[in-house]
C-alpha cells in the first residue's frame, strides 16, 4: 500500500493518517499464558502523547503495541481500497489536486465533515464512519470503518463507489481500480501537496529508483485485523509476512504501464522491490521463529525516521536518523515526544506491519469482489485458531535473500513464480483451502466470498493479471480503451 498511513487507533481498520492516539485500556488477559501483569504495571505510567521521552522509555513501546488486544468476540475487519482518478475531458490526465479535493468534498456532502491543512482538503468523513484520504499522486483511498461481517464491508464499499460514480458522471472523471497506473508516465503524475509528502518525497527519492513510482503510480487493497493476545499477535504477524508473496500472486492485477505490458504481472510489487529496503518488503523480524513485540520494537528503533510532527508541521530534520538514535540525542534541535513513536510506526511499509492491530498490505488494487475475497482469505486464515496454526506451518521459512528473490519472481510471474524450491501455485491453492476451512469455523455464511479465488486460483490457475493479458492479446486487440473499461469502477 502507499505510504499515507499515519497512526491508527486501537481498532483494526481505523483510519490512516489520523492524529496520534495513544489512549487505550490495558490489554486483555492472554489465554495463551503470556503474563500481562508486568505490562499492566508499565501501562499505569504510559506517557501522554506530548510528553518528552528518551531511551529509558523504549520498554514502553511494546506495551503500546499490545494495547490493541481484545477478545475474539470484539474482533473486526477493516478494509482500505485505493483508486486512480483521471479526467476524461483532458485525455485521461490524472486528476489535479483541486479535482481530488472536489471528490473529497462531494463525499462529505452536506455534513461538511472535511479535514484541512491550511486551505487544502486532505480528508473527508462519511455518514457511516467511513472516510476518504489522499495518497501522494492523488490516488483516492476509501478507509472503511471496522466491521464484523464482510457483507457490511461490501455495503460500505458499494455505497462509496455509487457516490463516486455520481461525482465522476457530473465532473467527467474516470476512476480505475488496479495495482499500477496503466496510462500515465511518472512525469505526468499530479503530486498532492500534503505537508507529509513534502518531506517524504525528497527523502525517498534517494532510497530506491522506483520510490516515486510507488508513491504516485501504485494502488493497493489493505486488510486490517485484530488480535487477542501477545501469542496471537506473534502468529498473525509471522503468517502475514511469510504468506505475503502468495497473496500478491493471487491478487496480481497490474501488468500495464504507459498503455502497454510491462513484463510484470504485478508492476506495483516490482516498484516496491526498489523502494527503501530499510522499511519495505518482508519485515526482517518475521524471518525468525523467536519473533516477539520486543523484536519488532528493536527493528523499528533501527529504522530511520522520515519526519517528526510539531504543531501540525512536518519537519524533516530527523529524516534518516534511526529512531533509537533520535531517542538518545534528538535531531536538529528537536527532542523526542511520545507521539513520535506511533508516527514512526506509520512510516514502516512492510508487507505486514504492526500498530495496535495487524495490517496486511500486499495485494494489488482491484474490483470490489476481489477486495472482499482478500478480506475473506485473511479472516479465514487468521481468525480461526486451527487455521492460523496450520498457516504458520505451511508458510515457507526463507532467509532474507530468498525471501526477496521470491517476491521478485512473484512480481514477474505471479502464480507461476518459483524460487528456492518454493512453487507458488500449489501453495496458493492450499492457502485458499485453509482459509475456507477457517471461515467455516468462524463465519460460515461468508464462505461464498472465496468463490472467485476457487475459480481463478484453484481451477483456472490464473491471477487477474493473466486475465488482463489474455484479453489484451486477444479480443481487446491491444486497446487501452478496452483496458480502461475493464478496470473502471466509477
HUVEN-V724891 format. One record per backbone hydrogen bond with DSSP energy under -0.5 kcal/mol. CO is the residue of the C=O (numbers start at 1). NH is the residue of the N-H. E is the energy in kcal/mol with one decimal. If there is no record, write none. Layout:
# HUVEN-V724891
co: [CO,CO]
nh: [NH,NH]
e: [E,E]
This chain:
# HUVEN-V724891
co: [3,4,7,11,15,29,30,34,34,36,37,38,39,40,42,43,48,49,51,54,55,57,58,58,59,60,61,62,63,64,65,66,71,72,76,77,78,79,80,81,83,84,85,86,86,87,87,87,88,90,93,96,97,98,99,100,101,102,103,104,105,108,109,112,113,115,115,116,117,120,122,123,124,126,130,131,132,133,135,136,137,139,139,140,140,141,141,142,142,143,147,149,150,151,152,153,154,155,156,157,158,159,160,161,162,163,164,165,166,167,168,168,172,172,174,175,175,176,176,179,181,182,185,186,189,192,194,195,196,196,197,199,200,201,202,203,204,207,208,210,211,212,213,214,215,217,219,220,221,222,223,224,225,227,229,230,231,232,233,234,235,236,237,238,239,241,243,243,244,245,246,247,249,250,252,253,254,255,257,260,265,266,267,268,269,270,271,272,274,276,276,279,281,283,284,285,288,292,293,294,295,296,297,298,299,300,301,303,305,308,308,310,313,313,315,316,318,320,321,322,322,323,324,325,326,331,334,336,337,338,338,339,340,341,342,344,345,347,349,351,353,357,358,359,359,360,363,367,368,369,370,371,372,373,374,375,376,377,378,379,384,385,386,387,388,389,390,391,396,399,400,401,402,403,404,405,406,407,408,409,410,411,411,413,414,415,417,419,421,422,422,423,424,425,426,427,428,429,430,431,432,433,434,435,436,437,438,438,439,443,444,446,447,448,450,450,451,452,453,453,454,455,456,456,463,464,465,466,467,468,469,470,471,471,471,472,474,478,479,480,481,482,483,484,487]
nh: [5,6,18,14,18,31,33,30,36,40,41,42,43,44,45,46,51,339,338,57,58,60,61,62,63,64,65,66,67,67,68,69,74,75,226,147,224,144,222,142,140,176,95,88,174,90,92,93,91,93,87,100,101,102,103,104,105,106,107,108,109,111,112,114,125,122,123,118,120,117,134,115,132,129,126,143,124,141,138,192,190,135,141,83,142,133,143,81,144,131,77,153,154,155,156,157,158,159,160,161,162,163,164,165,166,167,168,169,170,171,172,173,88,89,86,489,490,84,178,219,258,259,188,189,191,194,198,199,199,200,201,203,204,205,206,206,207,276,211,214,215,216,217,218,137,181,365,82,363,80,360,78,358,70,233,234,235,236,237,238,239,240,241,242,243,244,246,247,248,249,250,251,252,464,465,179,267,262,260,257,254,270,271,272,273,274,274,275,210,279,280,349,351,286,287,288,291,296,297,298,299,300,301,302,303,323,324,323,320,310,315,313,310,315,308,319,321,322,305,325,326,327,328,329,330,334,331,53,340,341,342,343,344,345,346,347,348,349,281,361,359,355,225,353,361,223,221,371,372,373,374,375,376,377,378,379,380,381,382,383,388,389,390,391,392,393,394,395,398,403,404,405,406,407,408,409,410,411,412,413,414,265,266,416,417,425,424,422,423,419,424,427,428,429,430,431,432,433,434,435,436,437,438,439,440,441,441,442,443,446,447,449,450,451,453,454,455,456,457,458,459,460,461,462,467,468,469,470,471,472,473,474,474,476,477,478,477,480,483,484,485,486,487,488,177]
e: [-0.7,-0.6,-0.8,-1.8,-0.5,-0.8,-2.1,-0.7,-0.7,-2.8,-1.7,-1.6,-2.4,-1.2,-1.9,-1.5,-2.0,-2.4,-2.2,-2.2,-1.4,-2.2,-1.8,-0.5,-0.7,-2.1,-1.8,-2.0,-0.7,-1.1,-1.1,-1.7,-2.3,-1.4,-0.8,-2.6,-2.5,-2.5,-2.5,-2.9,-2.1,-2.3,-1.9,-0.7,-2.3,-1.7,-1.5,-0.9,-0.8,-0.5,-2.8,-2.3,-2.4,-1.6,-1.6,-2.0,-2.7,-2.5,-1.8,-2.0,-1.6,-1.1,-1.1,-2.1,-2.6,-3.0,-1.4,-0.6,-2.1,-2.6,-0.6,-2.1,-2.8,-0.9,-3.1,-3.1,-1.8,-2.5,-2.2,-3.3,-0.5,-2.9,-0.5,-2.1,-0.5,-2.1,-0.6,-2.3,-0.7,-1.7,-2.6,-1.4,-2.6,-2.1,-2.1,-2.5,-2.6,-2.3,-2.0,-2.6,-2.2,-2.1,-3.0,-2.4,-1.6,-2.0,-2.8,-2.7,-2.1,-2.2,-1.6,-1.6,-2.1,-0.7,-2.4,-2.8,-1.4,-2.7,-0.6,-1.6,-0.6,-3.1,-0.7,-1.5,-0.7,-1.7,-1.3,-0.9,-0.7,-2.1,-2.6,-1.2,-2.8,-1.4,-0.7,-1.1,-2.0,-4.2,-1.7,-2.6,-2.1,-2.4,-3.1,-0.6,-1.0,-2.2,-1.7,-1.6,-0.8,-2.2,-3.0,-2.3,-2.8,-2.0,-2.6,-2.3,-2.1,-2.3,-2.3,-2.3,-2.6,-2.5,-1.8,-2.8,-2.4,-0.8,-0.5,-1.8,-2.7,-2.0,-2.0,-1.9,-0.8,-0.5,-2.0,-1.3,-2.4,-2.2,-1.3,-2.3,-2.1,-1.8,-2.1,-1.8,-1.2,-0.6,-1.2,-1.3,-2.0,-2.1,-0.6,-2.5,-2.6,-2.2,-2.0,-1.0,-0.6,-1.8,-2.3,-2.4,-2.1,-2.6,-2.5,-1.2,-1.1,-0.5,-2.9,-1.7,-2.7,-0.5,-3.2,-1.9,-2.5,-0.7,-1.8,-1.5,-2.4,-0.6,-2.1,-0.6,-2.2,-2.2,-1.5,-2.8,-2.1,-2.7,-1.9,-1.9,-1.6,-1.5,-0.6,-1.6,-2.2,-2.3,-1.3,-1.9,-1.4,-0.6,-0.6,-3.2,-2.5,-2.3,-2.7,-1.7,-0.6,-2.0,-1.7,-2.2,-2.5,-1.7,-2.3,-1.9,-2.4,-2.6,-2.3,-2.5,-2.6,-1.9,-2.8,-2.4,-2.6,-2.2,-2.4,-2.8,-2.1,-1.6,-2.3,-2.1,-0.8,-2.6,-2.0,-2.4,-2.3,-1.8,-2.2,-2.3,-2.3,-2.3,-1.5,-3.2,-2.4,-1.8,-2.4,-2.0,-2.0,-1.0,-2.3,-2.5,-0.6,-2.3,-0.6,-1.1,-2.6,-2.1,-1.7,-2.3,-2.2,-2.2,-2.5,-2.5,-2.1,-1.9,-2.3,-2.7,-2.2,-1.0,-0.5,-2.0,-3.1,-2.4,-1.2,-1.7,-2.2,-1.8,-0.7,-2.2,-2.5,-2.5,-1.9,-1.6,-1.5,-2.6,-0.5,-2.9,-1.5,-2.4,-2.7,-2.3,-2.2,-2.6,-2.4,-0.5,-0.6,-2.7,-0.5,-2.6,-1.3,-0.7,-1.7,-2.7,-2.1,-1.8,-2.1,-1.3,-2.3]
